């Protein structure tokens, strides 16, 4: 895979269902995402009755902060209508931030595709959903695919389905993800992100469910071009994802740090920078006389030394000088010249 220099990491503020079913709270979260410097505010679009069956029990992380008996009951309480998403999309446009939403069922996907967003997101739960992958493969927008719970083989199978449709490989970004809220640091496995990029020759990113910002920063340093992290106004709010989300202060710190990392990453050529060049002579060394050297005396390790500044012969010429006969007298610290 060719090395590509990218100077801007896409940062997605995953609002998800942290709006708690409230349009007003959703807009407050968009405002927070703008203040934090995120590139996109992202939501989740679904029809609860098409996403989960009545028999689906709550996941462990959902049980910890919910009074609902089933997944369908919980998700139904957090479901927003199409008209609300249209309003949120318009609100994002007025606030100067990109709008994204993840579709979780086929009917929702048709609605989301019609919005013609910058990216279509495949959630981790649909990496093994053939009909959904085929549906996504037929739409034209670039694709982000989270890979929580998936094996590398399953990721490869999903990519093969996606590429049977219209998107070229360069329009697909695979996100390493750990499906747990919060995800333990020891289960982050960022090297798997790098490996997927190498094996599949594809862009890579990271969907961060860990507490703190360290994992996201490490992912950027390792080559992630997309970072997605949940955003909440208050981690103590009632709802399945708040406790595993970053608050505005933490999220803003992450974005600031990512932008600094982008600067320090640089390119792939080792060469002196502009600020270094002005220091070269002051810091590098030259071959100079260690003590008085008389004309006709042989240069040797005993009468030569390397000292700053680097205005004369480079010490890399040491072997060219040693053994030569001096053609004049030298004072202490005087730059040596070859005859």
N, C-alpha and C positions, 0 to 999 in steps of 0.2 A: 504493500500500500504506500503510495507516495506521501511524503511528509508535506503537510499543508500548514502554513503559518496563519493563525487566526488571532486577531487582536481584540475580539469582543466575545465574551461568553454570554450566551442567552440565559438570563435569570428569570425563572418563572415563579411567581408567588402563587402557590397552590392554595387557593381559598377553599376549594372543594365544597364541603358541606358545613364549613365553619360559620356560614351565615345563619345557621340554625333556623332556616326557613323564613328569615326576615329580609325583605328587600332593603330596608334601611341599614341593617347591619352589613349586608353585602356591599352597599355603597361605601360604608365606612371602611371596610376592608380594602376596597379598591383605592380609596384615598390613602390608606396606610401603605399599600403597595407602591403607589406613586412616590410618596415621601421616602420610602426605603430605597428607591432607585431601581426597582424591578422593571424588566422589559415587558412582562405580561402578567396580567391577573387571570387566573384560570379557575374554572368551576367544574362541576360534574352534572351532566344532563342524563336523566334516566326516567323511565316509567317504572315505579316500584313493582307493579304487578307483572311487568315483563322482565324485570331483572332478577327477582327472587321468587321462589315458590313459597307457599304458606308454611311449608314444613322446614324451611331454612332457619336454623337456630342462629343466635348471635355469636359472632366471633368473640374470643376471650377479651380482646381490647375493647369491643363494643359493650360488653357486659359491665365493664368497670365504671362507666360513666353514663348509664342509660337505665331508665325505668321500663323500657319496652320489653315485651316478651319474645318477639321474633324480629328477624332482620327486616322483613317486609314492613312491619309496624314501625320500626325505627326509621327506615329509609323513606317511607311514605310521609312521615312527619317532617322530613327535610327536603322533600321534593318541591321544585320550583316549576312553574308553567313556562311554556314557550314564550309567552308575552313578556314574562319577567326577564328571561334571558335576552330578548331583543332590547329591552330597556337597559339592561346591564351592559350590553355591547355598545349601545349608544352612549352610555355614561362613560365607559372607558375611552371612547373616542374624544369626548369633550375634555376628559382629564389628561389626555396625552399618553395613554398606556395601551398596549395591545390587549385584546380580549381573546381568550381561549376557553374552551370547555370540552371535557372528555365525555363522549357518548358511551353509555354502558349497555345499550340494547339496540336492536336493528332499527326500530322506529325512531328512537332518539338520534341514531346516526344519520338517518335521512334528513332530519331537521338540522343537525349540526353541519352536514355537508353543504346544505343550501346556504349557510351563512358565509361560505367561502372565506374561511379563516386562514391565517398564515400557516398554521400547522393543524394536522389531525392527530389526536393522541389515542393510542391503543393502551388501555389499562392492563396491568399485569394479569388480571383475571381472564382476559380474552386472548392471551398468547396461544392458547390451545383451542380456540373457538374458530373452527374452519369457516363456517358461514359468515361470521363477522369479519374475519380477515379478508375473505374474498370481496365482501362489500366495501371494505376500506381500500382494497387494491384498485378499485374501479374509479376512485375519485382522484382529482389532480393535485391536491395540496401535498406538500412535504409531510412526512410521517414521523412522529415520535412514538417509540414503543417501549414501555416499561417491561422489565423482565423478572419481576419478583416471582419467586416460587419455581421458576423455569430452569431446566437444564440447558446446557449449551446446545445439545441436540434439538431440543424443542424450539430454541431461538432460531436455529438454522432452518427448521421446518416452517416456522412462521414466516421467515424472510423469503423462502422459496414461494410461498403462497402469495405474499405481497408482490413479488416481482413477476408473478404470472399475469399481473394486471398492468397498470400504466406507470407506476412510479419508478424512475431510474434509481439505482443503488445509492447515488449521491444525495438523493432526497429522503433517505431513511436514516434516522438516528436511533440507535439502540441505547436505552438507559439502564444501567445497572440499578437494581432496587432490591431492598429486603422488605418483604411484606410482613411487617410487625410494627406496632405503634406504642411506644417508641421502639426502634430497632436497636438491639445491642451493638456497640461498636465492634465487638469481636465477630459479628456476623455480617459486617459491611462488605468485605471481600472486593475491594476496589481493583485488585489485580485481575479479577474476572472481567471487569470492564475493559481493561487494556487488551486482554486476551481475545475478547470478542471482536474488538476493533481490528486486531491482527488477522484472526481467522477468517472473518467475513469481509474484510476490506471495506469497513463501513465506519461512519462517524459514530462517536460514542458520547454518552452523557451520564448523568447520575440523578436519580430521584431519591432525595434524602429524607429518610424517616427517623434518623437518629436525633437524640437530644444534643443540642450544641451545634456548632458550625464547623468543627474541625474536619469532619468527613467530606463536606462539600469543598472546603479549601484544598484538601488533599486531592480530590478528584480533578479539580481545575489544574493543579500542578501536574497531574498525570495525563492530561490531555482532554478532559471533558469539555465539550463545546456547549453543552446545555446543562444547567443546574435547575432542578425543581425542588422546592421546599415549601412545606405547609406554613401558612401565616395565620395567626390569630391575634385578636386584640388583647386577649386575656387567657392564659393557659388554664385558669381555674373554671372557665365557663363550662356549662353542661353541654355535652356533645361528644361524639366518638373520637374526634381527632384533635381537639384543643390541647390536650396535655402533651401530645407529641409534636406540636407545632412550635414555630419560633414566634416570639412576640415582636412588635415593630422595632424595638431597640436592637434585639439580637439579629433580626433579619437585615437591618441597615448595616450593622457591623459586618455581616457576612458579605453584603454587596460591596462595601468599601474595600474589604480585604481581597475579594475576587478581582476588583479593578486594579489593585496594586500587584497582584500575582500576574495579571495579564502583562503588566509593564515589565516585570522582572523576567518573564519567560523569554522574551526576545526572539531571535531567529536561530538558524541552524549553522551559521558560519562563525567560527572563532576568529575574532579580529578585535583590535583595540577600538574602543568607543571614542567618540569625539572628546569626552571629558578626560579620558586617559591620555590622549596624545600630548596634551599640554604638560603632562607630568613625566613623560618618558625620559627626557634628559636629566631631570632632577633625581629620578629614582633609580635608573639603570646606572651601570658602572662602565668605566674605561680602564684600559691597561695603563698604569702610571709607574713612575720610578719609585721604588720603595725607599731608596736612599740615593745619594749622589752616584751617578754613573758617568764614567769617563769615556771619552771618545776611544773607540777600538775595543772596549770591554764587551764581552759576550752577554747578551740578555739571558737571564736565568730565573728560576723560581726564588732565588735568594735576593735578587735585586729588583724584582717586579712585584706588583700587587694590583688587585682590582679595587677601584674606589669610585664613588660617585664624584662628579656627575658623568652621564653617559655622552660626553661631547667628543670623545676620541675613539680609539680602536676598541671594538667590542671584545670582552674577555673570551668570546667564542673564537677569536683569532689567536688565542694564547699559544697554541702549538706552532703557529706560523711565526711568532715572534721569538720564542725561546730558542736559543742557539744562534740567532742572528747577531752580527757584530754592529755595535752602536757606531753611527757615523758622526756623532757629536756628543758633547757633554749634556747631561740631564740633571736638573735640580729635583729635590724631593717633591713628589706629587705631580710632576710635569707629565703631560700626555706623551706616550711613546709613539714614535712614527717609524714606519718601515722605510728603509732606504729605497 
